[in-house]
């Protein structure tokens, strides 16, 4: 991506620069500036430079320009500027003829113009043109957090990259696990070299990589083939995009046939800044949205159910529908150097990079407890294993990112309408509390695992008092065995045969143990409530002790 000589000369700064020869070549593109300070300077020309000279080298060795044309080095240049009346009072006719013959612009440069000013003006013109081409019209009707808004803007930026530089571009969104292309050209080149999307940041083939810009982590990756050095190779520019301290995407510009030039890097940096701005806007919008949602949840938890209109208004402000079903997932941080709320921003960033965030919002209830509200189309919600998979991904990412943190979860598989959110949260809290007793060590619990025990509400102090007698009996190994037999016996509808089978014991052994239990505890088996009480207490007793 350079700039045509004629476009350069049309700018106000260059109004006193005059074309002496080579007018037919004004369309030639310049991609940099070189200073001719010696007769053989053009030997090191890379190509497409605008060569600036005071004429000193030409005055000292008049044949140097003719030799440069004969060697072919002058033809590589975009054009030449010579200071007027500095060392050459008159431009030789032979020299003018050569520039006309090869259609390379030869330009007279005002005596007072400084080299630095010329360079600065060229760079500014190129930069301004690139910025103008990258201007993406914003539509205020799109919310910053809207997926449609993000995708449309990303695609427009990528398309602008290809139009401006003639190099196809690609962006991979890490959170969405979705790739976006400037055109089908990028995919065609990828397929021709057998490259997958992930190869652009984690190549599986042999490659070289070196840094182009430390600050934005911009690097060039080039595929190599040691076995066949003459085979076609491909390279690309890779820039990871971070927002809020979290990797959001990989930005890639393909170099299928040649390297980017000096001015192309301007365009890449502009595109990178625009893409980063998109993600930063979304991170900010999501953060603000999460705080608003959290305030809504706290309002629901503190409401008494009378102000229905206020609840409806608050829900609408958060984009929540009163007629939509939501799955309630409670999480609790039981270990960690700091509280979960103290790491709020990190939690939100991790959440946004998880699949569960696609149709869900997160909020904190207190220092170490929070909820995830997941939208569902039907009351029956999602499959249990699907929910566990989503929850597990979030849990693992949090625990990997926050040292020493351990999370536990409780969820209700059935969807509930928003008016029932308070009850859903309280039920989740109950599932977590009871689940710790019945399934110690389990990290993800649901209401179906506990059955009717979800609704049993025994104050902890009273429960401990009721269990004291049995805990004392558990100190004796023989009594512990009797209580364990009683638990299995009750779970199997007081059937001796099934109990014996489950415990790998003789039926008579089971009968004797139950008789001993009867004499030990004096249970009234004719009283249904007495039997139920024993079942509940044994569940708590063995869940907490084993």
C-alpha positions as CSV (number, residue, x, y, z in Angstrom):
1,X,0.0,0.0,0.0
2,X,1.9,3.0,-1.3
3,X,0.7,6.3,-2.7
4,X,0.9,7.5,-6.4
5,X,3.3,10.3,-7.2
6,X,0.5,12.4,-8.8
7,X,-1.6,12.1,-5.6
8,X,1.4,13.3,-3.6
9,X,2.0,16.3,-5.8
10,X,-1.7,17.3,-5.6
11,X,-1.3,18.2,-1.9
12,X,-0.9,21.8,-0.8
13,X,2.6,21.3,0.6
14,X,3.9,20.2,-2.9
15,X,2.5,23.1,-4.9
16,X,6.0,24.4,-5.7
17,X,7.4,21.0,-6.7
18,X,7.5,20.8,-10.5
19,X,7.7,17.8,-12.8
20,X,10.7,18.1,-15.1
21,X,10.4,14.7,-16.9
22,X,8.7,11.3,-16.8
23,X,5.1,12.7,-16.6
24,X,3.7,9.4,-18.0
25,X,5.0,7.7,-14.8
26,X,3.1,9.9,-12.3
27,X,0.9,6.9,-11.5
28,X,3.9,5.1,-10.1
29,X,3.6,4.1,-6.4
30,X,6.0,5.1,-3.7
31,X,6.4,3.0,-0.6
32,X,9.2,4.8,1.1
33,X,11.9,7.6,0.8
34,X,15.6,7.2,0.2
35,X,18.4,9.8,0.3
36,X,21.0,9.7,-2.5
37,X,24.2,10.8,-0.8
38,X,26.7,9.0,-3.1
39,X,26.9,8.2,-6.8
40,X,26.3,4.5,-6.3
41,X,23.5,4.9,-3.6
42,X,20.9,3.4,-5.9
43,X,22.7,0.0,-5.7
44,X,21.0,-0.5,-2.4
45,X,17.5,0.5,-3.6
46,X,14.8,-1.9,-2.4
47,X,12.3,-0.6,-4.9
48,X,9.4,1.9,-5.1
49,X,11.4,4.6,-3.1
50,X,11.1,8.3,-3.8
51,X,14.8,9.2,-4.1
52,X,15.7,12.6,-2.8
53,X,19.0,14.3,-3.6
54,X,20.7,17.7,-3.4
55,X,22.4,16.9,-6.7
56,X,25.9,16.7,-5.1
57,X,26.6,13.1,-6.1
58,X,25.4,13.8,-9.7
59,X,27.6,16.9,-9.9
60,X,30.6,14.9,-8.7
61,X,29.9,12.0,-11.1
62,X,27.7,13.1,-14.0
63,X,27.4,9.5,-15.4
64,X,26.0,8.0,-12.2
65,X,22.4,8.4,-13.3
66,X,23.1,6.8,-16.8
67,X,24.9,3.9,-15.1
68,X,22.0,3.5,-12.7
69,X,19.6,3.1,-15.6
70,X,21.9,0.7,-17.4
71,X,22.2,-1.4,-14.3
72,X,18.4,-1.3,-13.8
73,X,18.5,0.1,-10.3
74,X,16.9,3.5,-11.2
75,X,13.9,1.8,-12.8
76,X,13.1,0.3,-9.4
77,X,12.5,3.8,-7.9
78,X,9.1,5.4,-7.8
79,X,10.7,8.8,-8.8
80,X,13.4,11.3,-8.0
81,X,13.4,14.8,-6.4
82,X,16.3,17.1,-6.9
83,X,16.9,20.3,-5.0
84,X,16.7,23.3,-7.4
85,X,20.0,25.2,-7.9
86,X,21.9,23.6,-5.1
87,X,24.7,21.7,-6.9
88,X,23.1,21.5,-10.4
89,X,22.4,24.9,-11.9
90,X,20.7,23.1,-14.8
91,X,19.5,19.5,-15.2
92,X,21.4,17.8,-18.0
93,X,19.3,17.2,-21.1
94,X,20.6,13.6,-21.3
95,X,19.3,13.0,-17.8
96,X,15.8,14.4,-18.6
97,X,15.6,12.2,-21.7
98,X,16.4,9.1,-19.7
99,X,13.6,9.8,-17.1
100,X,11.2,10.5,-20.0
101,X,12.3,7.3,-21.8
102,X,11.7,5.1,-18.7
103,X,8.6,7.1,-17.6
104,X,10.0,7.8,-14.1
105,X,9.0,11.2,-12.7
106,X,11.9,13.6,-12.1
107,X,10.8,16.4,-9.8
108,X,12.3,19.8,-9.1
109,X,12.3,20.4,-5.3
110,X,12.3,24.0,-3.8
111,X,15.7,25.0,-2.4
112,X,14.3,25.9,1.0
113,X,12.3,22.6,1.6
114,X,13.9,20.4,4.3
115,X,14.2,16.7,3.8
116,X,12.5,16.0,7.1
117,X,9.5,18.1,6.1
118,X,9.1,16.2,2.9
119,X,9.3,12.9,4.7
120,X,6.8,14.0,7.3
121,X,4.4,15.2,4.7
122,X,4.6,12.0,2.7
123,X,4.0,9.9,5.9
124,X,1.1,12.2,7.0
125,X,-0.6,12.0,3.6
126,X,-0.3,8.2,3.6
127,X,-1.6,8.0,7.2
128,X,-4.5,10.3,6.5
129,X,-5.5,8.4,3.5
130,X,-5.4,5.1,5.4
131,X,-7.5,6.5,8.3
132,X,-10.1,7.9,5.8
133,X,-10.4,4.5,4.1
134,X,-10.8,2.8,7.5
135,X,-13.5,5.0,8.7
136,X,-16.4,2.7,9.7
137,X,-19.7,4.5,10.1
138,X,-21.2,3.8,13.5
139,X,-24.9,3.1,13.9
140,X,-26.2,4.3,17.2
141,X,-29.1,1.9,17.0
142,X,-26.7,-1.0,17.7
143,X,-25.8,-1.6,21.4
144,X,-22.1,-2.0,22.1
145,X,-22.7,-5.4,23.4
146,X,-24.7,-6.6,20.4
147,X,-23.2,-9.6,18.7
148,X,-24.6,-8.3,15.3
149,X,-22.9,-4.9,15.8
150,X,-19.6,-6.5,16.6
151,X,-19.6,-8.9,13.7
152,X,-20.6,-6.3,11.2
153,X,-18.0,-3.9,12.4
154,X,-15.2,-6.5,12.4
155,X,-16.1,-7.6,8.9
156,X,-16.0,-4.0,7.6
157,X,-12.6,-3.4,9.1
158,X,-11.2,-6.6,7.6
159,X,-12.7,-5.7,4.2
160,X,-11.0,-2.3,4.4
161,X,-7.7,-4.0,5.1
162,X,-7.9,-6.0,1.9
163,X,-9.1,-3.0,-0.2
164,X,-6.3,-0.8,1.2
165,X,-3.4,-3.2,1.0
166,X,-4.6,-5.9,-1.4
167,X,-3.7,-8.5,1.3
168,X,-6.6,-10.6,2.7
169,X,-7.2,-10.5,6.4
170,X,-8.7,-12.8,9.1
171,X,-9.8,-12.4,12.7
172,X,-10.5,-15.3,15.1
173,X,-12.7,-14.5,18.1
174,X,-11.4,-16.5,21.0
175,X,-14.5,-16.2,23.1
176,X,-17.0,-17.0,20.4
177,X,-14.5,-19.5,18.7
178,X,-15.5,-18.0,15.4
179,X,-13.5,-16.8,12.5
180,X,-14.2,-13.8,10.2
181,X,-12.7,-13.1,6.8
182,X,-12.1,-10.1,4.6
183,X,-13.1,-12.2,1.6
184,X,-13.0,-15.7,0.3
185,X,-9.4,-15.0,-0.8
186,X,-8.0,-15.8,2.6
187,X,-9.7,-19.1,2.8
188,X,-8.5,-20.1,-0.7
189,X,-4.9,-19.3,0.2
190,X,-5.3,-21.2,3.5
191,X,-6.6,-24.3,1.7
192,X,-3.9,-24.2,-0.9
193,X,-1.2,-24.4,1.8
194,X,-3.2,-26.9,4.0
195,X,-3.6,-24.4,6.9
196,X,-6.3,-24.6,9.5
197,X,-7.5,-21.5,11.4
198,X,-5.5,-22.5,14.5
199,X,-2.3,-22.8,12.4
200,X,-2.1,-19.0,12.2
201,X,-1.2,-18.7,15.9
202,X,-0.1,-22.2,16.7
203,X,1.5,-23.5,13.4
204,X,1.8,-27.3,13.2
205,X,4.3,-27.1,10.3
206,X,7.9,-25.8,10.5
207,X,8.0,-22.0,10.7
208,X,10.1,-19.0,11.6
209,X,8.8,-16.1,13.6
210,X,10.2,-12.7,14.4
211,X,8.8,-9.6,16.1
212,X,7.8,-6.5,14.1
213,X,6.5,-4.5,17.0
214,X,7.0,-5.5,20.7
215,X,4.4,-3.1,22.0
216,X,1.5,-4.7,20.2
217,X,3.1,-8.2,20.0
218,X,3.0,-8.0,16.1
219,X,5.1,-10.7,14.5
220,X,5.7,-12.2,11.1
221,X,5.3,-16.0,10.8
222,X,6.7,-17.7,7.7
223,X,6.3,-21.3,6.8
224,X,9.5,-23.1,5.7
225,X,10.2,-26.5,4.1
226,X,13.7,-27.7,4.9
227,X,13.3,-30.7,2.6
228,X,12.3,-28.6,-0.3
229,X,13.6,-25.0,0.0
230,X,12.4,-24.1,-3.5
231,X,8.8,-25.0,-2.9
232,X,6.2,-22.1,-2.5
233,X,6.2,-20.5,1.0
234,X,3.6,-18.4,2.7
235,X,3.9,-15.8,5.5
236,X,1.5,-13.7,7.6
237,X,1.4,-11.0,10.2
238,X,-0.1,-12.0,13.5
239,X,-1.3,-9.6,16.2
240,X,-3.2,-10.9,19.3
241,X,-5.9,-8.5,20.5
242,X,-6.3,-8.0,24.3
243,X,-9.1,-6.0,26.1
244,X,-9.4,-5.8,29.8
245,X,-6.2,-7.8,30.2
246,X,-7.8,-10.9,28.5
247,X,-7.0,-12.3,25.0
248,X,-10.0,-11.5,22.9
249,X,-9.0,-12.4,19.3
250,X,-6.2,-13.1,16.8
251,X,-5.8,-10.6,13.9
252,X,-4.0,-12.0,10.8
253,X,-3.0,-10.4,7.5
254,X,-1.9,-12.8,4.8
255,X,1.4,-12.3,2.8
256,X,0.9,-15.0,0.2
257,X,3.3,-13.7,-2.5
258,X,5.2,-10.7,-1.1
259,X,6.0,-9.0,2.2
260,X,4.0,-6.0,3.4
261,X,5.7,-2.6,2.7
262,X,6.6,0.2,5.1
263,X,3.2,2.0,4.6
264,X,1.2,-1.3,4.8
265,X,2.3,-1.5,8.5
266,X,0.5,1.9,9.0
267,X,-2.7,0.3,7.8
268,X,-2.2,-2.8,9.9
269,X,-1.7,-0.7,13.0
270,X,-4.8,1.4,12.3
271,X,-6.9,-1.8,11.7
272,X,-5.5,-3.3,14.9
273,X,-6.5,-0.2,16.9
274,X,-10.0,-0.2,15.5
275,X,-10.4,-3.9,16.2
276,X,-9.1,-3.5,19.8
277,X,-11.5,-0.5,20.3
278,X,-14.4,-2.8,19.3
279,X,-13.5,-5.3,21.9
280,X,-12.7,-2.7,24.6
281,X,-16.2,-1.1,24.0
282,X,-17.8,-4.6,24.4
283,X,-15.8,-5.3,27.6
284,X,-16.9,-2.0,29.0
285,X,-20.5,-2.5,28.0
286,X,-20.6,-6.0,29.4
287,X,-19.0,-4.7,32.7
288,X,-21.7,-2.0,33.0
289,X,-24.4,-4.5,32.0
290,X,-23.2,-6.9,34.6
291,X,-23.3,-4.3,37.4
292,X,-26.8,-3.3,36.3
293,X,-27.9,-7.0,36.3
294,X,-26.3,-7.5,39.7
295,X,-28.3,-4.5,41.0
296,X,-31.5,-6.1,39.5
297,X,-30.8,-9.4,41.3
298,X,-30.2,-7.7,44.6
299,X,-33.4,-5.8,44.1
300,X,-35.3,-9.0,43.5
301,X,-33.7,-10.7,46.6
302,X,-34.7,-7.7,48.8
303,X,-38.2,-7.2,47.4
304,X,-41.3,-8.5,49.2
305,X,-43.2,-9.4,46.0
306,X,-45.6,-6.5,46.2
307,X,-44.0,-4.1,43.7
308,X,-44.6,-6.1,40.5
309,X,-44.6,-3.0,38.2
310,X,-41.2,-2.0,39.6
311,X,-39.8,-5.5,39.0
312,X,-41.1,-5.4,35.5
313,X,-39.4,-2.1,34.9
314,X,-36.1,-3.2,36.3
315,X,-36.2,-6.4,34.2
316,X,-36.8,-4.4,31.0
317,X,-33.8,-2.2,31.8
318,X,-31.6,-5.3,31.8
319,X,-33.1,-6.7,28.6
320,X,-34.8,-9.5,30.6
321,X,-38.3,-10.8,29.6
322,X,-40.9,-11.6,32.3
323,X,-42.2,-14.3,29.9
324,X,-38.9,-16.0,29.3
325,X,-37.7,-19.0,31.3
326,X,-34.3,-18.9,33.0
327,X,-32.1,-21.5,34.5
328,X,-30.6,-20.5,37.9
329,X,-27.0,-21.6,38.6
330,X,-25.5,-20.7,42.0
331,X,-21.7,-20.6,42.5
332,X,-19.7,-20.3,45.7
333,X,-16.0,-19.7,46.1
334,X,-15.0,-21.8,49.1
335,X,-11.2,-21.2,48.8
336,X,-9.1,-18.3,47.6
337,X,-6.6,-15.7,48.7
338,X,-9.2,-13.0,48.1
339,X,-13.0,-13.0,47.9
340,X,-14.8,-13.7,44.7
341,X,-16.3,-10.2,44.6
342,X,-12.7,-8.8,45.1
343,X,-11.8,-10.5,41.9
344,X,-15.0,-9.3,40.2
345,X,-13.4,-8.0,37.0
346,X,-11.4,-11.2,36.5
347,X,-14.6,-13.3,37.0
348,X,-16.5,-11.2,34.4
349,X,-13.6,-11.5,31.9
350,X,-13.4,-15.3,32.3
351,X,-17.2,-15.6,32.1
352,X,-17.2,-13.7,28.8
353,X,-14.7,-16.2,27.3
354,X,-16.9,-19.2,28.2
355,X,-19.6,-20.7,26.1
356,X,-22.1,-20.3,28.9
357,X,-22.0,-16.5,28.6
358,X,-23.7,-16.6,25.2
359,X,-27.2,-16.8,26.7
360,X,-26.4,-15.9,30.3
361,X,-25.6,-13.1,32.8
362,X,-23.6,-13.3,36.0
363,X,-24.0,-11.4,39.3
364,X,-22.6,-11.6,42.8
365,X,-24.9,-12.0,45.8
366,X,-22.2,-11.5,48.5
367,X,-18.5,-11.7,48.9
368,X,-18.1,-15.3,47.8
369,X,-21.5,-16.2,46.2
370,X,-23.0,-15.4,42.9
371,X,-25.5,-16.6,40.3
372,X,-25.5,-17.3,36.6
373,X,-28.9,-16.7,35.0
374,X,-29.1,-18.7,31.8
375,X,-31.9,-18.1,29.3
376,X,-33.8,-21.1,27.9
377,X,-36.6,-21.4,25.4
378,X,-38.5,-24.1,27.3
379,X,-39.5,-24.7,30.9
380,X,-37.8,-28.0,30.8
381,X,-34.5,-26.2,30.3
382,X,-31.3,-27.9,29.0
383,X,-30.1,-31.5,29.3
384,X,-28.3,-32.0,32.7
385,X,-25.0,-33.1,31.1
386,X,-25.0,-30.0,28.8
387,X,-25.4,-27.7,31.8
388,X,-22.7,-29.6,33.7
389,X,-20.3,-29.2,30.7
390,X,-21.0,-25.4,30.5
391,X,-20.5,-25.1,34.3
392,X,-17.3,-27.2,34.3
393,X,-15.7,-25.0,31.6
394,X,-16.4,-21.9,33.7
395,X,-15.1,-23.5,36.9
396,X,-11.9,-24.8,35.3
397,X,-11.1,-21.4,33.7
398,X,-11.7,-19.6,37.0
399,X,-9.5,-22.0,39.0
400,X,-6.8,-21.9,36.3
401,X,-6.7,-18.1,36.3
402,X,-7.1,-17.4,40.1
403,X,-4.5,-19.2,42.2
404,X,-5.9,-21.3,45.1
405,X,-9.5,-20.7,44.2
406,X,-12.1,-23.6,44.4
407,X,-15.7,-23.3,43.3
408,X,-18.8,-25.3,44.0
409,X,-22.1,-25.1,42.1
410,X,-25.7,-25.8,42.5
411,X,-28.3,-25.5,39.8
412,X,-32.0,-26.1,39.0
413,X,-32.5,-27.9,35.7
414,X,-36.0,-26.6,35.3
415,X,-36.5,-23.1,33.9
416,X,-38.4,-20.5,35.9
417,X,-39.9,-17.2,35.1
418,X,-38.3,-14.0,36.6
419,X,-41.0,-13.5,39.3
420,X,-39.8,-16.8,40.8
421,X,-36.1,-15.8,40.7
422,X,-35.9,-15.2,44.5
423,X,-37.3,-18.6,45.2
424,X,-35.0,-20.2,42.6
425,X,-31.9,-18.7,44.3
426,X,-33.0,-19.8,47.7
427,X,-33.6,-23.3,46.4
428,X,-30.1,-23.4,44.9
429,X,-28.6,-22.2,48.2
430,X,-30.5,-25.1,49.9
431,X,-29.3,-27.6,47.3
432,X,-25.7,-26.5,47.9
433,X,-26.1,-26.6,51.7
434,X,-27.8,-30.1,51.7
435,X,-25.5,-31.4,48.9
436,X,-22.4,-30.7,51.0
437,X,-23.9,-33.1,53.6
438,X,-25.0,-35.8,51.3
439,X,-22.3,-35.6,48.6
440,X,-19.1,-34.3,50.3
441,X,-16.5,-33.5,47.7
442,X,-18.9,-33.1,44.8
443,X,-18.4,-29.8,43.0
444,X,-21.6,-29.6,40.9
445,X,-24.9,-30.4,42.5
446,X,-28.5,-30.2,41.3
447,X,-31.9,-30.4,42.8
448,X,-32.7,-33.8,41.3
449,X,-29.8,-35.4,43.1
450,X,-31.4,-34.5,46.5
451,X,-35.0,-35.2,45.7
452,X,-37.4,-34.2,48.6
453,X,-34.4,-33.4,50.8
454,X,-34.1,-30.1,48.9
455,X,-37.2,-28.9,50.8
456,X,-36.3,-30.2,54.3
457,X,-35.4,-27.2,56.4
458,X,-34.0,-28.2,59.8
459,X,-32.0,-25.5,61.6
460,X,-28.4,-26.5,61.9
461,X,-28.4,-26.3,65.7
462,X,-31.4,-28.6,66.0
463,X,-29.9,-31.1,63.5
464,X,-26.7,-31.3,65.5
465,X,-28.7,-32.0,68.7
466,X,-30.7,-34.8,67.0
467,X,-27.5,-36.4,65.6
468,X,-25.5,-36.2,68.9
469,X,-26.9,-39.6,70.2
470,X,-26.1,-41.3,66.9
471,X,-22.6,-39.9,66.6
472,X,-21.9,-41.3,70.0
473,X,-23.0,-44.7,68.9
474,X,-20.8,-44.4,65.8
475,X,-17.8,-44.3,68.0
476,X,-18.3,-48.1,68.5
477,X,-17.4,-50.0,65.4
478,X,-20.2,-52.6,66.0
479,X,-22.8,-50.0,66.5
480,X,-21.7,-48.2,63.3
481,X,-22.2,-51.4,61.4
482,X,-25.7,-51.8,62.8
483,X,-26.6,-48.2,61.8
484,X,-25.2,-48.7,58.3
485,X,-27.3,-51.8,57.9
486,X,-30.4,-49.9,59.1
487,X,-29.8,-47.2,56.5
488,X,-29.6,-49.8,53.7
489,X,-32.6,-51.6,55.1
490,X,-34.8,-48.5,55.0
491,X,-33.5,-47.5,51.6
492,X,-34.8,-50.8,50.3
493,X,-38.3,-50.6,51.8
494,X,-37.4,-52.8,54.8
495,X,-36.8,-55.8,52.6
496,X,-34.4,-58.3,54.3
497,X,-33.6,-60.2,51.0
498,X,-32.6,-57.1,49.0
499,X,-30.7,-55.6,51.9
500,X,-28.7,-58.9,52.3
501,X,-28.0,-58.8,48.6
502,X,-26.8,-55.2,48.7
503,X,-24.6,-55.8,51.7
504,X,-23.3,-59.2,50.5
505,X,-24.5,-60.8,53.8
506,X,-26.8,-63.7,54.7
507,X,-30.4,-62.8,55.2
508,X,-30.3,-64.2,58.8
509,X,-27.4,-61.9,59.5
510,X,-29.4,-58.9,58.4
511,X,-32.4,-60.0,60.6
512,X,-30.2,-60.3,63.7
513,X,-28.7,-56.8,63.0
514,X,-32.1,-55.2,62.7
515,X,-33.2,-56.9,65.9
516,X,-30.2,-55.5,67.7
517,X,-31.0,-52.0,66.3
518,X,-34.5,-52.3,67.6
519,X,-33.3,-53.1,71.1
520,X,-30.7,-50.3,70.8
521,X,-32.9,-47.5,69.6
522,X,-36.4,-48.7,70.4
523,X,-37.9,-47.6,67.0
524,X,-41.7,-47.7,66.6
525,X,-41.9,-49.1,63.0
526,X,-45.7,-48.7,63.1
527,X,-45.3,-44.9,63.2
528,X,-44.7,-43.5,59.7
529,X,-43.2,-40.3,61.0
530,X,-40.8,-42.1,63.3
531,X,-39.6,-44.1,60.3
532,X,-39.2,-41.0,58.1
533,X,-37.3,-39.2,60.9
534,X,-34.9,-42.1,61.1
535,X,-34.3,-42.1,57.3
536,X,-33.5,-38.4,57.3
537,X,-31.2,-38.6,60.3
538,X,-29.3,-41.5,58.8
539,X,-28.8,-39.6,55.5
540,X,-27.3,-36.7,57.4
541,X,-25.3,-38.9,59.7
542,X,-23.6,-41.0,57.0
543,X,-23.2,-38.0,54.6
544,X,-21.3,-36.0,57.2
545,X,-19.2,-38.9,58.7
546,X,-18.2,-40.8,55.5
